[in-house]
Amino acid sequence: MSPSQLEDEEEVEEEVEEEVEEVEEEEEIEYVEVSEEEEEEEDQNPNPNQKPKPSVPESITNLKSLHGALSDFLLDYNSLHQTLDSINSSLDAVSTIKTPTNSSLNAVKTPEPEASLPVAERQDSEVESLCRSNAPKALRKYIMTHLSEIDRLRREVPEALKLAFVPEKLVLEAMGKFYLQGCKAYEHGDSNAINCRRAGILLLEFYLIAGCPVASASSQSVKGGAMDAAISWRKRIISEGGIESASAVDALGLVLLVAAFGVPVEFKAKELYTLLRLCNLAKNGDVLRRSTILVQKVQGNARGFFLLGT
């Protein structure tokens, strides 16, 4: 090899060595010494940005403070909600109260009474249920129990009687047979006997006020029973001293009976007029004039017209 070639090879080797040294300098990695304590801390907390977990006592304390804050919030919320409800109720009450103006006074309608509502839209009262179910003894007991409410009975019972399947039968059976007892039975102050008699007579009065018919063919048996009752009542009064000696209660009851169901042929005109005179027509004339039976019986007779006030 010539000297010139040797020089060229040496130059090439030097260039290669320089390039290798530059590469090693660029890829050189600096190693930092780490102590054992730092290595343990790094193992326990691998993420340097993560905060350490709180202890159990600290967690309980935090929960207590959170619970207290939530309780205060709920109390405030409920108080606010109640206040809003109260305001809304007041606004609703104010909106429903409207004073009618002069132009709208005529448009105000009077509410219809409960009795005018269809039966299907309201529940039957007690007396209506008794009449609808045809319970004569229970009806008489109901009237005896409410004798102190006579005005209410006069309003409600006549209308309730119209609900019965056979009103005349219900009234006759509910009246009972108190008329067979002599006057001495009422002289000893027997309140049950007195109330039973009063309830029976009131039932006859309510029947007349109701205006229930008695002329139908289906009522002939009931009418016959009423005639027998009137005859028995008359006989008992005669046996105790005669028609002229009849008490006002007996006279009124017997007149109401014949006014509701008919006058038996056994009754003389004089006896009927005497009973009318004794039964306090000033108080009971309006009820008796509702009876077409009684009005027809006395019409054409001046005395009868005078007694009935027609």
Secondary structure, DSSP 8 states (H G I E B T S, - for coil): --HHHHHHHHHHHHHHHHHHHHHHHHT--------HHHHHHHHH-S-TTS-----HHHHHHHHHHHHHHHHHHHHHHHHHHHHHHHHHHHHHHHHH-----GGGGGG------GGGS-GGGS---HHHHHHHTT-HHHHHHHHHHTGGGHHHHHHHHHHHHTTSSSHHHHHHHHHTTGGGS-THHHHT--HHHHHHHHHHHHHHHHHHHHT----SGGGHHHHHHHHHHHHHHHHHHHHTT-GGG--HHHHHHHHHHHHHH---TTS-HHHHHHHHHHT-HHHHHHHHTT-HHHHHHHTT-HHHHHHHT-
